[in-house]
Amino acid sequence: DGFRTILFIISFGWVMSRANYQKNQILSLFLMSICSAFLALIFAWYELNISHTRGLLELHSVGHVNHSAIYLTTIIGASTGMFLSLKSYSLKHSKCTALFILTILFLIAIAIQASRIAAAVSFLTIAILITALLNTNKIKIYAFLSLITFICFLFLINSNIVKRTMITFRDDMKNEWSKNYTLPEKLLG
């Protein structure tokens, strides 16, 4: 299911690149998809934190938590790519700031959602986009430091994604320990 979604998104991007759209038309489509995801995210936060009708952060229009995570990861790639590639072109400062803030909000949503693979793919996507789209090393260093700071902040506040990762790591270590040392412990008494 997730593979079909990723395949659809990649093929959609390929079709868009082959179509005869102008740059401003493509930018408008990107902005509409980013804004619509943000509106769905506001509603999901409302359902999670205010009305308490959902136990997990799910986008109402997308559905299941994992599908929402895939969708948010795609939107993070779109908003980050748009912010980084157009920062030096025609976007005004307020639009760049809005795209940056939206990217941060989408990352926070991924952290709340606690989808570890979506977080890893999002961080990797941002790192690749930083490397590919930024020109000067000084700006790349600031961008990577910002990303590392965000990840460290997730550990400092002990976010859901960190809790799930640590629980999984602890359980894996217990299982490894019991697999490797059960027989010698029994033999040595």
SVG drawing of the C-alpha trace seen along z (x, -y; Angstrom):
<svg xmlns="http://www.w3.org/2000/svg" viewBox="-14 -40 45 67">
<polyline fill="none" stroke="black" stroke-width="0.4" points="0.0,0.0 2.8,-2.4 4.8,-1.4 1.9,-2.3 1.7,-5.7 5.4,-6.4 5.2,-5.1 2.2,-7.4 4.0,-10.4 7.2,-9.7 5.2,-9.1 3.2,-12.3 6.4,-14.3 7.7,-12.7 4.5,-13.6 4.7,-17.1 8.2,-17.5 7.2,-16.3 4.1,-18.4 4.3,-21.8 3.4,-23.8 5.1,-27.1 7.1,-27.5 4.5,-29.6 1.8,-27.0 3.9,-24.3 4.6,-26.5 0.9,-27.1 0.2,-23.4 2.9,-22.8 1.6,-25.7 -2.0,-24.3 -0.9,-20.8 1.2,-22.2 -1.6,-24.5 -4.2,-21.7 -2.0,-19.4 -1.6,-22.1 -5.3,-22.5 -5.7,-18.8 -3.0,-18.9 -4.8,-21.6 -8.0,-19.5 -5.9,-16.4 -4.4,-18.4 -7.8,-19.5 -9.1,-15.9 -6.1,-14.8 -5.7,-17.6 -9.0,-19.4 -11.9,-17.1 -9.9,-13.9 -11.8,-11.9 -8.6,-10.3 -5.8,-8.7 -3.2,-9.3 -2.4,-12.1 -4.2,-11.1 -5.0,-13.3 -8.8,-13.0 -8.6,-13.1 -5.8,-10.4 -6.8,-8.0 -4.6,-5.5 -1.6,-6.7 1.0,-5.1 -0.7,-6.6 -0.8,-10.0 2.9,-9.6 3.7,-8.8 1.7,-11.8 3.3,-14.1 6.8,-12.9 5.9,-13.7 4.7,-17.2 7.8,-17.8 9.8,-17.0 7.7,-19.4 7.8,-22.3 11.5,-21.9 12.4,-21.6 10.3,-24.6 11.8,-26.6 15.4,-25.7 15.1,-26.0 13.2,-29.2 14.7,-31.0 17.1,-32.9 14.7,-33.5 11.3,-35.2 9.7,-34.4 9.4,-37.3 10.9,-37.0 7.4,-36.4 6.7,-33.5 10.1,-31.9 9.5,-32.3 6.0,-30.7 7.4,-27.7 10.1,-27.3 7.6,-27.4 5.3,-24.9 8.2,-22.5 9.0,-22.7 5.3,-22.2 5.2,-19.1 8.3,-17.8 6.7,-18.3 3.6,-16.4 5.8,-13.5 7.4,-13.5 4.0,-13.6 2.8,-10.8 5.8,-8.7 6.3,-7.1 10.0,-6.2 10.4,-5.4 8.6,-8.6 10.8,-10.6 14.0,-8.9 12.9,-9.4 11.9,-13.1 15.3,-13.8 17.1,-12.1 15.0,-13.9 15.8,-17.3 19.5,-16.4 19.6,-15.4 17.7,-18.6 20.1,-20.7 23.1,-19.1 21.6,-19.4 19.9,-22.8 22.0,-25.1 25.0,-26.7 27.4,-27.9 29.0,-25.7 28.2,-28.3 24.5,-28.0 24.7,-24.2 26.4,-24.1 23.7,-26.3 21.0,-24.2 22.5,-20.9 23.0,-22.5 19.4,-23.4 18.3,-19.9 20.6,-18.4 19.3,-20.9 15.7,-19.8 16.6,-16.2 18.4,-16.9 15.4,-18.9 13.2,-15.8 15.5,-13.8 15.5,-16.6 11.7,-16.8 11.5,-13.0 9.0,-13.0 6.8,-10.1 9.1,-9.1 12.1,-9.0 10.0,-7.0 9.0,-4.4 12.5,-4.1 14.0,-3.6 11.3,-1.1 12.0,0.9 15.7,0.7 15.4,1.8 13.1,4.7 15.5,5.7 18.4,5.7 16.5,7.8 15.7,10.3 19.3,10.3 20.5,10.8 18.2,13.7 19.0,15.4 22.8,15.1 23.1,15.8 20.3,18.1 22.2,21.4 25.5,20.4 23.6,19.1 21.8,22.4 25.0,24.4 26.9,22.3 24.0,22.4"/>
</svg>
